[in-house]
Amino acid sequence: MSVLGVLGLLATACGSDTETADGDGYLACQVSDTGGIDDKSFNETAYQGLVRAESELGVEISFLESQAVSDFRPHIDSFISRGCDVVITVGFLLGDDTAAAAGDNADQQFAIVDFAYDPAIPNVRGLVFDTDEAAFLAGYLAAGTSETGKVGTFGGINIPTATIFMDGFLAGVEHYNSVRGTSVEVIGWDGSDGLFTGNFESTDDGRAFGENLISEGVDVIMPVAGPVGLGTAAAAQAADGVTIVGVDSDWFDSAADFSDVILTSVRKNMDAAVFDTVRTHQAGSDVGTLYVGTLANGGVGLGRVADGVDGGLLAEIDALEQDIIDGVVSVG
């Protein structure tokens, strides 16, 4: 996180909000999902888009941290009452409350991370991401580095924004097998059913799920569960020869304590999408109805890759990325 972001977080207690003292009078507001604004993953990455808008655009920013689903609508209504120019909600689980608030307040501009409405709502911009594209690359990389021939993944809650990572990871492993004539196995997700902790908060659950996968011979794990995954990273550190694929942010930055076991990360650049939304609206336009982050536009991508990975495999990953962008390889 940037120093500014850290200071903002330190100034904020759970359930309270923070606002800059200067700016041009434009106020961009954000309601977090559960899991905490400093979750080193989903909420925090989205918040960094606000921090960037504050720094580069001179806007005022504010956020409210949700502790439970019941906080969503009250937090949204609080920001509407305060006169926020745009209210950005973070997460699939806020979809219903955001839609209801938008219907009740047609003049208020909204955006929501990880939700696209069909039909579109005129005053809500959906911020969605083809994370399966980047996860496909991670699955190929995981298969190419596994020594046991077993890789694993699990989710926090069984919702589309989690399973899209898992779908891409599985497809990437299968593509590696088809190219290389191997039979690397994916444990934890088969395309329709798999492992879920039922939450995005418990690092204890993450550690337990990680330990169970390791006991089955898995040596590369992608936890799609926000802070839960940090528990899995701890399990990997306690094991021998196990690596982690982070999600949402580049874990070499956001979870540096586990850098010795990070293989790579599937980045979902929510910060870029949030920043683009604020910039678009501040410039005088409506927020629009849809933003889709892809490999082609930089909305998703792989983070840094651990040192020591075979250069030939990395070259294959680079070529595969371009093939996905060009439509030569389908991740679906």
N, C-alpha and C positions, 0 to 999 in steps of 0.2 A: 504493500500500500504506500501511497505517497505520504509525506509528512503531514500535508494538509488533511488528508483523509484520516490519519491516525489521530490528529488533534480533534477533528470533528467527532470521532468515535469516543474519545476520552471525555469529551464534554457532554456526552449524551448518556443518560441512564435508560434502562429498558422501559419502553413505553412512552418515553418523552421525545421531544424533537429539538433540532438544532437549526439555526438560521444564521447566515452571514450578516455582518453589519453594513456591508456596502453592496454595490451593484447598481444596475440601472432601473431598478423598480420591478423588473420581471422576476417572478417567484416561481421556481420549479419545485414541485413537491413529490415525494415518493413514499409509498406505503410498502413495507417489507412483508414478505411471507414469514412464517414461523421459522425458527432456526437462527435468528440473530443477524443484525446488520454486519457483525464482525465474524461471519461464519467461514471466512477464508474460501468462499466458494460463490454460491448463487447470489445471495442478497448483496454481499460485499462487492462483487463484480459489477452489478447493476448500479450500486451506489457510486462507484468510481466514475461512472458516466456523468453523474451530477457534479462530482468534485471537479471533473474536467470542464464542465460547462461553467462552473463558478470561476475557475481560473482563466479560461480562454474567452468566455463570452461576457464576463462581468455580471452574471445573474446572481440572484439570491437563491439559496437552496434550503430545503427543509425535508426532514424525513420523520416518519413515525414507525416504530418497530413493533410488529405484531407478535404477541406471545401466544395467541390462540386464534382459531378461525373466527371466533366471535368478535375479535378486534377489527376485522377487515372493514365492515361497513361503517362503524363509528369513526375509524381513522379517515376513511375517504370523506365522510360527511364533514369531519372537522376541517379538512383541508379546503373543501368547497366553501365552507363558512369563512375561512380566512382569506379567500380571494386568490387562491393559487391560479396562476395562468395556465399551468398544465399539471395534472395529477397523474403520476405514473405508478401503477401497481405492479408488483413483482411476483409473478407466479401463476401457474395454471389454476391453482386452488382459489384465486381471487376472481376467476372469470365471471361467476354469477353475480357477485356483489358489484363488480365494476360495471357490468351491463345494466344492472338495476339502477345504479347511481347515474349512469349516462342517460338512461331513459327519463329519469326524474329531473335531469339538469341538462337540457339540450344545448345550452349556451356554454357549457363547461367543456374544455378540451381534455381528453384522457389519452393515455397509452397504457398498454399492458404487456408485460414480458411473458412470452410463452402461451399466448392465446390468440387465435384468429377466429373472428365471428363469421358465421354463415347463416343468413346474409350479414354483410358488413354493417356496422353501426357507424353512422356518419361522423360522430364526434369522438370516436375511439380508434386509435392506431394500434393494431396488433403487431407485436414485435416477436417474430417467430424465426426459428433457426433450423436449417437442414443439418443438424448435428450428426446425423447418420453418415454424412459424407466424410467428416473428420474422423468419426469413430471407425469407419471402414479402414482408414489408413492405420489407425491404432491397432485394430484387430490383425491386420496384415503384419504389422511390426511385432506385435505380441507373439503371433505364431512363428515368426522368423527368429525370435530370440528365446523361445521356450526350450528348455533342456529336457523337460519331462513329457512334452507332447500334450500337456493339459493346461489350458488357460481358463480363467473364470471371470464372471461378472455377477453382480446383484444390484438391486435397486432399493431405494428408500420406500417409496409408495408406488403402487402399480398404476401409473398414469402415463399418458402418451409422451410427455416430455422427459420421462425417465426411460421408457422402453425404446424410444428412438435411438438413444445411445447404444442400447443393448442390441438392437436390430443391426445397426451399422457394424458394431464390433463382431457379431456373429458372421455377418456377410463378408467382412474382411478376412476372417480366419478361413472361411470356406473358399474364398477366392485364392488365398495362399495355397490351400490344399490342392485346388484345381491346377494352379500354375506349377507347383513344385511336386505334385504327386505324393503328397504327405497326407497324414490323417490326424492332424492336431485336433484335439477335442475341446469343445467349449462346455464348461460346467456352470450352471446357474441360469441359463436362458436358452430355450430351444426355438424361439420365434413366436411362441404363444403362451408359454408358461415358464416360471422361473422362481428365483429367490428374491424376497422382499422383506426388509426389516419392519415395515409398517410405520416408519418415521424418518425424519431427516435430522434428528437431534442427538441420538444416543451413540456416543463413541464406544460405549460398552458393547452395544449390539454390533457395531462395525468390527470391533476386535473379535467377537465371537464368530461372526460370519466368516471373517478372514481366516481364523484358526481352523474352522471346519473345512474350508476350501483347501487350505494348505495340507490338512490331514488327508485329503483325497488326492494329493499329488500335484495340485495346481501351483505353478510357479510364476504366473503373471495374473494379476487381479485388477479389474476395473470396477470400483464401487461407484455407483451412480446415486449418491445419497447425501450430497452436501457434507456437513461436518461429520456424519457417520463414517465417512470414508477415512477420516483421520485415525479412527480406531483400527481400521484395516491396515493402514500404513504402519501403525505401531506393531501390529501382529507380524507384518512383513519384516520389520527391523529385528524382531525377536527370533525370526526363522533364519534359514540359511538358503541363499540363492533365490529369494522371492522378490519380485519387483511389482510396482504399482503403476497403473495408468490413472492419472488424475482427471478430473472433469471440471468444466466451467472455466476455470482460470489456469494459468501456468503454475503448476504446483512447485516448480523450482523457485518461484517467487512467493506464492501465498502459503506454502507449507514447507518452507526451507529446512525445517528441523528434520524432515524425512527425505532430504535430497539424495541420501545414499541409497535409497530403495526406489526412487522414481525412475521409471522408464521413459515416459513422456506424459503429455496431458492432451485431452480433447478440449480445446478452447471454444467456448461459446461467448463471443465478444459482445455481451450484453451492454458493456460500457459504451462501446461504439454506437450501438443502436439507441441507447438512452441519450447520448450526446447529440446524435443526429436529429432526434425528435425535438429536443430543446432548441437546437439551432434553427431547424425548419420553422418551428412555431414562433420563436422570437423574431425571426426575419419577416413575419407578417403573413405567413401561410397557415392554413389549418394543418393539423398534424398528419392528415391523410388517414387511410384505413389499413395499410399493411406495409410492413417491412419484413423482408425475408433475407436472413443472413446465410450466405453460401461460401464455399471455397472460392468461387469466382470473385465475389465482392469483398472477401476478407471477413465476412461475418462469422465464419467458423474456421478452424484450422488446428493443426497440431502445434503443441508447445515445443519447447526444447527437448531434445532427445539425449539420453544419458551418454556420457563418454564411453567409448569402447564398442559401440554397436558397429557391426561390419559395414564398411563403406559401400559394398555392393548392395546390401540390403537397403541402405539409405537411398542409393540411386534408384532402386526399384520403387521406393516410396515416392520420390520426387516425380518419377515418370507416371506413376499411378495417379497422383494428384492431378496432373495435367490431363490424363485420360478421363478422369471424372469430370473435370471442368469442360472438356471438349465433347462429352457425351459418348465417348468410346466405351467406357466402363459404367455400368449401372450399379448403384449401391442398393437398389430395391429388389 
